[in-house]
Amino acid sequence: MPGGRDRPLGLSSNVLSALPFFPIEIMRTKDFILAMALITAMAIVVSTGQAESSPPVAQILERYTRALGGEALARGLVSIIAEGSFYAPESQIRGMVRQALKAPNKSIYTIRSQDGEIFMELGFDGRIGWQQRLYPGGGAEVRQITGPALKQMQLNADLYREFKLPDLYPRMRYRGRVKIAGQPAEVIEAVSVGGQSETWYFDRQTGLLRRRDSWSVSAGESVRVQNYFADYREVSGVMIPYEVRACFPDSPENNIVITIHSITVNAPVSDSRFIMPRW
């Protein structure tokens, strides 16, 4: 391996990601697992829209759309850059994260630990998905993302995906109410066109998304992940969570906490930034 060293920390090799779904052949080390957890948690814009199923579903999602700020304001965003920090409690790893999204469907994530041992980028240029790992001693490894992982990257890169949910998640149903941190939440189950299932929990008082449950598939095994959203703040009229916890019920050693420090909207971002590097 060019420069640096691998950092397996006794993690189960089947736990590679939450969302998106990255194949196990890409990386089996702790840093890639951490990167996938971070990308899962940093999905800035999440499910809203209108459903064709039962009235409760349509009403809940319509209220969520309004709580976020409405479609008109969201459509005024052409780019979002979020910068923050992450903390993995079990492994005591800290570092920085940066996410850039550009309309309609380009994205890049940068993840770097404080000690520099983890330094990764994952990008999507609207067609090609890729992963780049940079080593502390110099050198880099670049791989193209394909298959189910690429499909999930396409979904996550869509800046306006919340307004396309009737197409992206054609099956939705209302599942009643539960409590999250003592607060009532409305629950919706949804299944995407590709057959991927998710469960959304909307705060009954604010209408905002409090939690999202989903499944990641790696090496033929399913891994549960629960994302908790908190500290919503208004950015150019749109509500965005500044704190996200990605929890893995079956492998809590992979849990991640992300804190966003700054968000910049509509800043110029060159299309070349999303193109797969060539070494």
N, C-alpha and C positions, 0 to 999 in steps of 0.2 A: 504494500500500500504506500502510495507516495506521501511522504511526510506525515507526521502525526500518528495516532494509534486508534484502534477501534475501542469502543467503550461498551461492550455488552455488560449489563448490570443484572444478570439473572432474570431477565424478562422472558415471558413466554413468547416464543417466536411467532405464534399465530396472531399476536396482538400488534399489528402494524399501523392500523389507522382507524379512525372513526369515519369521517367523510373528508375527502373523497376516498374511493376504494382503490388503493394502490396494491398491485400484485406483490406477493412475498418475495419474488425473485429480485426486486429492485434493491432492497436493503434489509438486512436482518439485525441491524444494530440499534442500540438505544437512541442514537441521534435521529434515525429515520422515524422511529416510533414517536419520538417527541415532536418531530416536525409535523407528522400527520395529525397528532392531537391538537397542535396549535392551529393548523389550517382549518380543522373542524370547528374550533371555537371562534375563529375570526371571521366567520361568514357574517358580514355586516348587515346585509339586507336579507330578511328571512320571510317565510311564507305569509303572504296576504293575498287578497283577491276575492273572487266570488265563486261559490260552488253551486252545482246544479242539484245537489242532493237535498237533504231535509232542510226546512226553514231555519232551525237553530244554527246549522253550519253557515249558511249564507249570512245570517245576522251577525254571528260572531266575527267572521272574516271581514265583513263590511265595517264593523266597529273598529277592528284592528287597523284597517286601512286608514280610517279617519284618525285614529290615535297616533299613527306614525307620521301624519302630516298631510296625507292625501296624495293621490296619484299626480296631480298637476305639479306640486312642488318636487316630488321625487323625479319626475321626468325632466326637471330642470337641472339635475345633476348629470354631468358628463364624465366626471372622474372623482374618485375618493381615494385619499391617501391616509391611512391610519398607522400611527406609530405608538408602540407601547412596550411593555415588559411582560415576561412570563416567569412562572415559578412552578416547579414540579416538587410538591411537598415530600414525597417519599424518597426521591433520589437527590433532593437538595440542589437541583440544578436551576440556575437563574440565567436570564439573558434578555435579549431584545427581539422584538418582532416588528415587521413592517409589511403592510399590505397595500398594494395599489390596484385599483380597479378602474378600467376605462371603458366607456360605452362603445359599442353595445356589449361586447363579450371578451374583454381582455383582462388578464389578472397576473400578478406576480407576488409571491410571498418570499420574504427574507427572514431567516431565523438564525440567530447567533448567540451562543452561550457566552457567559462572562469570561470563561477561560479560553475561549476561542476553539475548543475542541469540536464544537458543533457549529458549522457554518454552511447553511444550505439555502438554495433558492429553488422555488418551484413555480413555473410559469406556464401560461397558456396564451397563445397569440391570436386566438379566434379559430384556429384549426389544429395546431400542433401543441401538445402538452409535453413538458420536459422537466427534468430534475437535474440540478447541478450541486455537487458537493465539493467544497473547497477545503483543502487540507492545511493545517497550521504551518507545516514546513514547506509549503508551496505545492503547486499542481492542483489539478481538479479532475473530477469525473462527471461526465454528462451523459444522461440517458433519456431517451424518448419514452413518453408515457403512451400506452396503447390500451385497447380493450375496455373493460368496465371502468377502469380508473380514468380513462380519457373522457368517457361519458359523464362521469361525476364532475370532472374539472369543467366541462362545458356548462353544466348546470350551475356550479358555484360561481363561474365567471360572468354570468349574465347579470348585469347591473340592475335590470328591471324585471327580474324573474318573478317577483311577487305579484306582478300584474298579469302573469301568464299561467297562474296556477290551474285554471280550468283545463288547460291543455297538458300541463306538466303532471298534475295529480288528478286524473279523471274520476277516481273513486275516493270519496270522502264520506265520513259518517260521524255523527255526534255521539260521544260516549259518556256524557254526563258530567258531573262535577266532582272535583277532589280538592284537597287543601295542599298548598305548597307554602312551607314556612308559616303555617297558620292562616294563610289567606286563600279564599275560594278561587278556584280556577275552572274554566270550561275546557273540556277535552275533546279534541278532534283527531280521529285516525284518518290517515291519507295513504294512498298507494299510487306511486308514480306510473308513468307509461311503461317504464322498464321493470315494473313489479317490485320496486323498493318501497318498503313501508316505513312510515314515520308517525309519531304521535306528538301533537302540539298542545301546549297548555297555556291558555290565555287568561291573564289576570281579570277577574270579573269586575273589579273596580276601575282599572285604567284601560282595559282592553288590549294591553300590550302583551307580547309573548314573554312568558316567564321561563318556559322550559321546552326543549325539543328532544325527543327520544328517537334514535335511529339505529340502524344496524350496519356494520361494516363486514364485508366478506373478504377474507384473506386465506389463501391456500385451502379453499373449500370450507373454512370454518367461519361462523358468524360471531361477531363481537358486538356486544351492546355498548352504546355510548349515550350519555345523557348530558345535554348542554343546558346550563342555567344562566339566564340573562338578567343583569341587574344594573343599577345606576344609569338608567336611560337619561340622555341629555339631548337638548335640541341643537341640531347643527344645520344651519341654513333652512330652518323650518321643519326638518325631518328628525324624528326621534331615533337615536342610535344608542345601544347599550355600551357602556364604557367598562363593564366588568363581565367576564364570562368564565364560568367554571365548566370544564369538560371532565366528566366523571365516567369511569369505566367500572361498572358494578362487579364484573367478574375478574378484574385485575386492577385494583385501586392503586397499584404502584405506578400506573400510567397517568394518574390524574394530573390535570394542568389547570392553573389559574392564570388568566390573562387580564391585565389592566391596561386600558388604552389611555395614553397621555395626551395625544393630540390628533385631531382629524382635520384635514384640509380638503376642501371641495373645489372642483373645477379648476385645479391647477394644471398647467400644460404638462402632459406626459407623452413623450415620444413613442411612437409605435415600435421603434427599434428596441425599446427596453423589454418588450415581451417576447422577442425572437429568441429561439434556442441558440445558446452560445456554440461556437465552433472552436475546437482546440486542435 
